[in-house]
Amino acid sequence: MTRIVFLDAGSMGDTDLTPLQLPCCQLQCFASTRPELVTERLLQADIAIVNKVQLSSATLQTLPQLKLICVAATGVNNIDLTAAAQRGITVCNVRGYADTTVPQHAMALLLGLTNQISNYQQTLARGEWSQSPHFCLHSHPLAELAGKHFVVVGYGALGQATARLAAAFGMQVIISEHAGRQHCRQGRVSFEQALRQADVLSLHCPLTADTQQLLNSETMRWLPDGAIIINTARGGLIDETALLTELKAGRLAAGLDVLSSEPPPASHILLQQPMPNLLLTPHIGWASPSARARMLLQLSDNITAFLAGTPLRQV
C-alpha cells in the first residue's frame, strides 16, 4: 500500500480531494503543518503532496522512505531540489492549471489601480458622492491603458496569456530579457531597457537565487514616474522596503497578490496603513474553483504516472 500525505490540504479550500484517492494508495490529509511536524507526518510516507510547506535538505535527510514530492503549485522554491535529486526523490509540479485565472487576476489588479476601484469605493462609503454638486465625482484620476507600454518579465504560459489580455486593451507589449543577460533573444529587450519603458511592469517569473529581489532600490529607479508594478508570481521578487519608499513618495503604484512572507505578519510593512497607490490581495489569483479542480486532476495524474514508472511534469 502506497502512503500519500498531503501536508497543507487546507490551502485547497473547499476543493473536492476525491481525485487523490487512488487504488492501492492510502491518503492522509492535514489542513496545515507546522515546520516541527513535517518529519513526523512524512516519516512513513512514500509520496508527499505540498503546496507551500518547506522541504529542506535537512528535512529530506530524515525521510528515507520518501520517493515522490508532488508540489501543488508551479513554483518549487519551497523544495530543495538538489537534496531531493541526491536522495533519488522525484519532484513533480503542476502546470497550466491557472493559465486563465492568474492573467485575469493580474489585469484585475491593474484595472483596480487605473480605474481607482478601491479608492472610489471608500469615497462612496464616506458619503462624498451624495454631497457632490454634479452627477459624477472626480476625486481620483483615472488612466487609460490603450497605448501604454506593458512590460512582461517572465514570458512563460502565464506571462504570454497576460500579455494577450494587455494587447486586447490596446497596450504595447514589451518582453523583457532575463536580467543580467548580455545578449537579447529575438523579440526581447534588455531588462534595464524594458523597465525604463514600462508604464506597467507585470512579473511572471519564478523565484530563484537569480530573481530574488529582482526589483530593488536600484532597478526600481529605472521605472518611469507613475509606473505600475503588478506581481502575481512570488513576493520575494520585490524588495518590499524599497517598494514602500517609492509608494510613499507617490512615484510608483503596485498591485500585489503575493508578499515575501505568507501569511504575512500583522507587522508587515505593506500592511501598516492603506495607501491609494497600493492594491493587495491574499495570494488568490490562482485559486478559482475551476483552476483548483484542474490542479487536483494534474496531481492525481502525476502520482498515477509515477507509480507506473513514467513520471509526468518532472522538475
C-alpha positions as CSV (number, residue, x, y, z in Angstrom):
1,M,0.0,0.0,0.0
2,T,1.5,3.3,-1.1
3,R,1.1,6.0,1.5
4,I,0.3,9.6,0.3
5,V,0.4,12.5,2.8
6,F,-0.9,16.0,1.9
7,L,0.7,18.4,4.4
8,D,-1.3,21.6,3.6
9,A,-4.5,20.4,2.0
10,G,-6.3,23.3,3.6
11,S,-4.7,25.5,1.0
12,M,-7.1,24.0,-1.5
13,G,-10.1,25.5,0.3
14,D,-13.3,23.6,-0.4
15,T,-11.9,21.7,-3.4
16,D,-13.1,18.1,-3.7
17,L,-10.0,15.9,-3.0
18,T,-11.6,12.7,-4.3
19,P,-9.2,12.6,-7.3
20,L,-6.3,11.9,-4.9
21,Q,-8.0,8.8,-3.5
22,L,-6.2,6.3,-5.8
23,P,-6.3,2.5,-5.9
24,C,-3.8,0.7,-3.7
25,C,-3.0,4.1,-2.0
26,Q,-3.7,5.4,1.4
27,L,-4.3,9.2,1.5
28,Q,-3.9,11.2,4.7
29,C,-4.6,14.9,4.6
30,F,-3.6,17.6,7.1
31,A,-5.1,21.1,6.8
32,S,-1.7,22.6,7.6
33,T,1.6,21.5,9.0
34,R,4.0,23.4,11.2
35,P,7.7,23.0,10.4
36,E,8.4,20.9,13.5
37,L,5.7,18.4,12.5
38,V,6.9,17.8,8.9
39,T,9.2,14.9,9.6
40,E,6.8,13.2,11.9
41,R,4.0,13.3,9.4
42,L,6.1,12.2,6.4
43,L,8.2,9.6,8.2
44,Q,6.2,6.7,6.8
45,A,5.1,8.4,3.6
46,D,6.1,7.2,0.1
47,I,4.6,10.3,-1.6
48,A,4.3,13.9,-0.2
49,I,2.0,16.5,-1.5
50,V,2.8,20.0,-0.5
51,N,1.7,23.4,-1.7
52,K,3.9,25.9,0.3
53,V,5.3,23.7,3.1
54,Q,9.1,23.9,3.0
55,L,11.1,20.6,2.4
56,S,14.7,21.5,3.1
57,S,17.8,19.3,2.7
58,A,17.8,18.7,6.5
59,T,14.2,17.6,6.4
60,L,14.7,15.3,3.4
61,Q,17.6,13.5,5.1
62,T,15.1,12.4,7.8
63,L,12.7,10.8,5.3
64,P,14.3,7.6,3.9
65,Q,11.0,6.2,2.6
66,L,10.0,9.3,0.6
67,K,10.1,8.6,-3.2
68,L,8.0,11.4,-4.7
69,I,7.2,15.0,-3.9
70,C,4.1,16.4,-5.7
71,V,4.1,20.2,-5.5
72,A,0.5,21.6,-5.7
73,A,1.9,24.7,-7.5
74,T,4.1,25.5,-10.4
75,G,6.7,27.3,-8.4
76,V,9.0,24.9,-6.5
77,N,11.2,27.3,-4.5
78,N,10.0,25.6,-1.3
79,I,11.7,22.4,-2.2
80,D,15.5,21.8,-2.0
81,L,15.7,20.3,-5.5
82,T,19.4,19.5,-5.2
83,A,18.9,17.5,-2.0
84,A,15.9,15.7,-3.5
85,A,17.9,14.7,-6.5
86,Q,20.8,13.5,-4.4
87,R,18.4,11.2,-2.5
88,G,16.7,9.9,-5.6
89,I,13.4,11.7,-4.8
90,T,11.4,12.6,-7.8
91,V,9.8,16.1,-7.8
92,C,6.8,16.9,-9.9
93,N,4.8,20.1,-10.1
94,V,1.5,21.2,-11.8
95,R,1.5,23.4,-14.9
96,G,-1.0,25.4,-16.9
97,Y,-3.9,24.9,-14.5
98,A,-4.1,28.6,-13.8
99,D,-3.3,30.0,-17.3
100,T,-6.6,31.8,-17.4
101,T,-7.2,32.8,-13.8
102,V,-3.8,34.3,-12.9
103,P,-3.7,36.5,-16.0
104,Q,-7.3,37.6,-15.2
105,H,-6.3,38.5,-11.7
106,A,-3.2,40.4,-12.9
107,M,-5.5,42.5,-15.1
108,A,-8.0,42.9,-12.3
109,L,-5.2,44.4,-10.1
110,L,-4.2,46.7,-13.0
111,L,-7.7,47.8,-13.7
112,G,-8.3,48.3,-9.9
113,L,-5.5,50.7,-9.8
114,T,-6.0,52.6,-13.1
115,N,-9.8,52.9,-12.5
116,Q,-9.4,53.6,-8.8
117,I,-12.0,51.0,-7.8
118,S,-11.0,50.6,-4.2
119,N,-10.4,54.3,-3.7
120,Y,-13.8,55.2,-5.2
121,Q,-15.5,52.6,-3.1
122,Q,-14.0,54.2,0.0
123,T,-15.1,57.6,-1.2
124,L,-18.7,56.4,-1.6
125,A,-18.6,54.8,1.8
126,R,-17.8,58.2,3.3
127,G,-20.8,59.7,1.5
128,E,-18.9,62.0,-0.7
129,W,-20.8,61.2,-3.9
130,S,-24.1,62.1,-2.2
131,Q,-22.5,65.5,-1.4
132,S,-21.4,66.2,-4.9
133,P,-23.0,69.1,-6.8
134,H,-22.7,67.0,-10.0
135,F,-23.8,63.6,-11.2
136,C,-20.2,62.4,-11.0
137,L,-17.3,62.7,-8.7
138,H,-13.7,63.4,-9.9
139,S,-11.8,62.8,-6.6
140,H,-9.4,60.2,-8.1
141,P,-7.8,60.5,-11.6
142,L,-8.4,57.6,-14.0
143,A,-5.9,56.3,-16.5
144,E,-6.4,54.7,-19.9
145,L,-4.5,51.6,-20.8
146,A,-4.6,52.0,-24.6
147,G,-1.2,53.0,-26.0
148,K,0.7,52.3,-22.7
149,H,3.8,50.1,-22.6
150,F,3.1,46.8,-20.9
151,V,6.3,45.0,-19.9
152,V,6.3,41.3,-19.2
153,V,9.1,39.8,-17.1
154,G,8.8,36.0,-17.3
155,Y,7.3,35.0,-20.7
156,G,6.1,31.6,-19.9
157,A,2.5,30.5,-20.3
158,L,1.2,33.0,-17.6
159,G,3.3,35.9,-19.0
160,Q,2.1,35.2,-22.5
161,A,-1.5,34.9,-21.5
162,T,-1.3,38.1,-19.5
163,A,0.3,39.9,-22.5
164,R,-2.5,38.8,-24.8
165,L,-5.0,40.4,-22.4
166,A,-2.9,43.6,-22.2
167,A,-2.8,43.7,-26.0
168,A,-6.6,43.4,-26.1
169,F,-6.7,46.7,-24.2
170,G,-4.6,48.3,-26.8
171,M,-1.4,48.2,-24.8
172,Q,2.0,47.9,-26.5
173,V,3.6,44.7,-25.1
174,I,7.3,44.6,-24.4
175,I,9.0,41.3,-23.5
176,S,12.0,41.6,-21.1
177,E,15.1,39.5,-21.5
178,H,16.4,37.9,-18.3
179,A,18.1,40.3,-16.0
180,G,21.9,40.3,-16.5
181,R,21.8,38.7,-20.0
182,Q,24.4,40.3,-22.3
183,H,22.5,39.4,-25.5
184,C,18.8,39.5,-26.1
185,R,16.8,36.9,-27.8
186,Q,14.8,37.9,-30.8
187,G,11.7,39.8,-29.9
188,R,13.0,40.8,-26.4
189,V,14.7,43.8,-25.0
190,S,17.2,44.1,-22.2
191,F,15.8,44.1,-18.6
192,E,17.0,47.6,-18.0
193,Q,15.7,48.9,-21.3
194,A,12.3,47.2,-20.7
195,L,12.0,48.8,-17.2
196,R,12.9,52.2,-18.5
197,Q,9.9,52.0,-21.0
198,A,7.4,50.4,-18.6
199,D,4.1,52.1,-17.9
200,V,3.1,48.7,-16.4
201,L,5.5,46.0,-15.3
202,S,4.0,42.6,-14.8
203,L,6.0,39.9,-13.1
204,H,5.6,36.2,-14.0
205,C,9.0,34.7,-13.4
206,P,9.9,32.0,-10.8
207,L,11.7,32.9,-7.6
208,T,15.3,31.7,-7.7
209,A,18.6,32.9,-6.5
210,D,18.9,35.0,-9.6
211,T,15.5,36.6,-9.3
212,Q,15.4,37.2,-5.5
213,Q,14.6,41.0,-5.1
214,L,14.8,41.5,-8.8
215,L,13.1,44.8,-8.2
216,N,15.2,46.6,-5.7
217,S,16.1,50.2,-4.9
218,E,18.4,50.3,-8.0
219,T,16.2,48.6,-10.6
220,M,13.0,50.4,-9.4
221,R,14.7,53.7,-10.2
222,W,14.7,52.7,-13.8
223,L,10.9,52.7,-13.9
224,P,9.3,56.0,-15.1
225,D,7.3,58.1,-12.7
226,G,3.8,56.8,-12.5
227,A,4.7,53.2,-13.5
228,I,2.6,50.4,-12.1
229,I,4.1,47.1,-10.8
230,I,1.9,44.0,-10.9
231,N,3.1,40.9,-9.1
232,T,1.1,37.7,-9.3
233,A,4.2,35.5,-9.1
234,R,6.3,35.5,-5.9
235,G,6.7,38.1,-3.2
236,G,10.4,37.6,-3.0
237,L,10.9,39.1,-6.4
238,I,10.5,42.6,-4.8
239,D,12.5,44.3,-2.2
240,E,9.4,45.5,-0.2
241,T,11.3,48.1,1.8
242,A,12.4,49.8,-1.4
243,L,8.9,49.5,-2.8
244,L,7.4,51.1,0.3
245,T,9.8,54.1,-0.2
246,E,8.6,54.5,-3.8
247,L,4.9,54.1,-2.8
248,K,5.2,56.7,0.0
249,A,6.8,59.1,-2.4
250,G,3.9,58.6,-4.8
251,R,6.3,57.8,-7.6
252,L,5.1,54.3,-8.3
253,A,1.9,52.2,-7.8
254,A,1.6,48.5,-7.2
255,G,-0.9,45.7,-7.4
256,L,0.3,42.7,-5.4
257,D,-1.2,39.3,-5.0
258,V,1.9,38.0,-3.2
259,L,4.2,39.1,-0.4
260,S,7.6,37.9,0.7
261,S,6.1,36.2,3.8
262,E,2.8,34.3,3.6
263,P,0.7,34.6,5.5
264,P,2.2,38.0,6.3
265,P,2.6,39.0,10.0
266,A,0.4,41.8,11.1
267,S,3.5,43.9,11.4
268,H,4.4,43.5,7.7
269,I,5.5,46.9,6.4
270,L,3.0,46.9,3.5
271,L,0.0,46.3,5.8
272,Q,0.6,49.1,8.3
273,Q,-1.6,51.7,6.6
274,P,-3.8,51.9,3.5
275,M,-2.2,53.7,0.5
276,P,-4.1,54.9,-2.5
277,N,-1.4,53.6,-4.9
278,L,-1.2,50.1,-3.4
279,L,-3.7,47.3,-4.0
280,L,-3.2,44.0,-2.2
281,T,-4.9,40.6,-2.4
282,P,-4.1,37.5,-0.4
283,H,-2.4,35.2,-3.0
284,I,-5.7,34.1,-4.5
285,G,-5.0,34.8,-8.2
286,W,-4.5,31.1,-8.8
287,A,-7.5,29.9,-6.8
288,S,-10.6,29.9,-8.9
289,P,-12.7,26.7,-8.3
290,S,-12.0,25.6,-11.9
291,A,-8.3,26.1,-11.6
292,R,-8.2,24.2,-8.3
293,A,-10.1,21.3,-9.9
294,R,-7.6,21.2,-12.8
295,M,-4.8,21.2,-10.3
296,L,-6.2,18.2,-8.4
297,L,-6.5,16.2,-11.6
298,Q,-2.9,17.0,-12.5
299,L,-1.7,15.9,-9.0
300,S,-3.6,12.7,-9.5
301,D,-2.1,12.1,-12.9
302,N,1.4,12.9,-11.6
303,I,1.0,10.2,-8.9
304,T,-0.5,7.6,-11.2
305,A,2.2,8.2,-13.8
306,F,5.0,7.9,-11.2
307,L,3.6,4.7,-9.8
308,A,3.5,3.4,-13.4
309,G,7.2,4.3,-13.8
310,T,6.6,7.2,-16.2
311,P,6.7,10.4,-14.2
312,L,4.8,13.4,-15.6
313,R,5.8,17.1,-15.2
314,Q,9.0,16.2,-13.5
315,V,11.0,19.2,-12.3
